[in-house]
Amino acid sequence: QVQLVESGGGLVQPGGSLRLSCAASRSLSSIPTMGWYRQTPGKQRELVANIRSSSSTTNYADSVKGRFTISRDNTKNTMYLQMNSLKPEDTAVYYCNVVALWGAQYWGQGTQVTVSS
């Protein structure tokens, strides 16, 4: 089992920045893939970015490339999403997701990000 706790969401003006955090309940050495997804009402959850521990390879949705940065700190068992140049269309509930070594997938409870003036 892996418990995930997200934090860092909130209300920000267009062009502003936020940093989301996802703290895992166990060592990230057992979690090869971590990622952030987002969802708006009436739409499917979509991948924002993910990162692999073995190579630190990252992958981003086209809509956030150049604005968002995903990272992980294995010493703190925490993953981050730095979001810059935020746009109203980035408004969503953001979810932390991990895939453990044993193949199971886990989700955080979600954190609301609202971009509005």
BELURTA-V393993 format. One record per residue. N is the residue number from 1. RES is the residue in one letter. SS is DSSP state (alpha for helix, beta for strand, coil for the rest). OMEGA is omega in whole degrees, -180 to 180 (NA if undefined). BURIAL is + if it has 16 or more other C-alpha atoms within 10 Angstrom, else -. Layout:
BEGIN
n:N res:RES ss:SS omega:OMEGA burial:BURIAL
n:N res:RES ss:SS omega:OMEGA burial:BURIAL
END
This chain:
BEGIN
n:1 res:Q ss:coil omega:176 burial:-
n:2 res:V ss:coil omega:173 burial:+
n:3 res:Q ss:coil omega:-178 burial:-
n:4 res:L ss:beta omega:178 burial:+
n:5 res:V ss:beta omega:-180 burial:+
n:6 res:E ss:beta omega:175 burial:+
n:7 res:S ss:beta omega:174 burial:+
n:8 res:G ss:coil omega:178 burial:-
n:9 res:G ss:coil omega:178 burial:+
n:10 res:G ss:beta omega:-180 burial:-
n:11 res:L ss:beta omega:-179 burial:-
n:12 res:V ss:beta omega:178 burial:+
n:13 res:Q ss:coil omega:175 burial:-
n:14 res:P ss:coil omega:-177 burial:+
n:15 res:G ss:coil omega:-179 burial:-
n:16 res:G ss:coil omega:-177 burial:-
n:17 res:S ss:coil omega:172 burial:+
n:18 res:L ss:beta omega:172 burial:+
n:19 res:R ss:beta omega:176 burial:+
n:20 res:L ss:beta omega:176 burial:+
n:21 res:S ss:beta omega:176 burial:+
n:22 res:C ss:beta omega:-179 burial:+
n:23 res:A ss:beta omega:-180 burial:+
n:24 res:A ss:beta omega:-176 burial:+
n:25 res:S ss:coil omega:178 burial:-
n:26 res:R ss:coil omega:-176 burial:-
n:27 res:S ss:coil omega:179 burial:-
n:28 res:L ss:alpha omega:177 burial:+
n:29 res:S ss:alpha omega:178 burial:-
n:30 res:S ss:alpha omega:-177 burial:-
n:31 res:I ss:coil omega:-176 burial:+
n:32 res:P ss:coil omega:-177 burial:+
n:33 res:T ss:beta omega:177 burial:+
n:34 res:M ss:beta omega:-179 burial:+
n:35 res:G ss:beta omega:175 burial:+
n:36 res:W ss:beta omega:174 burial:+
n:37 res:Y ss:beta omega:174 burial:+
n:38 res:R ss:beta omega:-177 burial:+
n:39 res:Q ss:beta omega:173 burial:+
n:40 res:T ss:coil omega:-177 burial:-
n:41 res:P ss:coil omega:177 burial:-
n:42 res:G ss:coil omega:-179 burial:-
n:43 res:K ss:coil omega:177 burial:-
n:44 res:Q ss:coil omega:176 burial:-
n:45 res:R ss:coil omega:-177 burial:-
n:46 res:E ss:beta omega:177 burial:-
n:47 res:L ss:beta omega:175 burial:+
n:48 res:V ss:beta omega:-179 burial:+
n:49 res:A ss:beta omega:171 burial:+
n:50 res:N ss:beta omega:-176 burial:+
n:51 res:I ss:beta omega:178 burial:+
n:52 res:R ss:beta omega:-177 burial:+
n:53 res:S ss:coil omega:-174 burial:+
n:54 res:S ss:coil omega:-175 burial:-
n:55 res:S ss:coil omega:-173 burial:-
n:56 res:S ss:coil omega:177 burial:-
n:57 res:T ss:coil omega:179 burial:-
n:58 res:T ss:beta omega:-180 burial:+
n:59 res:N ss:beta omega:-177 burial:+
n:60 res:Y ss:beta omega:169 burial:+
n:61 res:A ss:coil omega:-179 burial:-
n:62 res:D ss:coil omega:-175 burial:-
n:63 res:S ss:coil omega:-177 burial:-
n:64 res:V ss:coil omega:-179 burial:+
n:65 res:K ss:coil omega:180 burial:-
n:66 res:G ss:coil omega:-179 burial:-
n:67 res:R ss:coil omega:-178 burial:-
n:68 res:F ss:beta omega:176 burial:+
n:69 res:T ss:beta omega:177 burial:+
n:70 res:I ss:beta omega:178 burial:+
n:71 res:S ss:beta omega:177 burial:+
n:72 res:R ss:beta omega:177 burial:+
n:73 res:D ss:beta omega:-175 burial:-
n:74 res:N ss:coil omega:179 burial:-
n:75 res:T ss:coil omega:-180 burial:-
n:76 res:K ss:coil omega:-178 burial:-
n:77 res:N ss:coil omega:-173 burial:+
n:78 res:T ss:beta omega:174 burial:+
n:79 res:M ss:beta omega:-177 burial:+
n:80 res:Y ss:beta omega:170 burial:+
n:81 res:L ss:beta omega:175 burial:+
n:82 res:Q ss:beta omega:-177 burial:-
n:83 res:M ss:beta omega:179 burial:+
n:84 res:N ss:coil omega:179 burial:+
n:85 res:S ss:coil omega:-176 burial:-
n:86 res:L ss:coil omega:-180 burial:+
n:87 res:K ss:coil omega:178 burial:+
n:88 res:P ss:alpha omega:180 burial:-
n:89 res:E ss:alpha omega:174 burial:-
n:90 res:D ss:alpha omega:179 burial:+
n:91 res:T ss:coil omega:-177 burial:+
n:92 res:A ss:beta omega:166 burial:+
n:93 res:V ss:beta omega:-178 burial:+
n:94 res:Y ss:beta omega:-177 burial:+
n:95 res:Y ss:beta omega:172 burial:+
n:96 res:C ss:beta omega:-179 burial:+
n:97 res:N ss:beta omega:175 burial:+
n:98 res:V ss:beta omega:172 burial:+
n:99 res:V ss:beta omega:-176 burial:+
n:100 res:A ss:coil omega:-180 burial:+
n:101 res:L ss:coil omega:-178 burial:-
n:102 res:W ss:coil omega:172 burial:-
n:103 res:G ss:coil omega:-179 burial:-
n:104 res:A ss:coil omega:-180 burial:-
n:105 res:Q ss:beta omega:-179 burial:-
n:106 res:Y ss:beta omega:-179 burial:-
n:107 res:W ss:beta omega:170 burial:+
n:108 res:G ss:coil omega:-175 burial:+
n:109 res:Q ss:coil omega:179 burial:-
n:110 res:G ss:coil omega:176 burial:+
n:111 res:T ss:beta omega:-175 burial:+
n:112 res:Q ss:beta omega:172 burial:+
n:113 res:V ss:beta omega:180 burial:+
n:114 res:T ss:beta omega:180 burial:+
n:115 res:V ss:beta omega:-175 burial:+
n:116 res:S ss:coil omega:176 burial:+
n:117 res:S ss:coil omega:NA burial:-
END
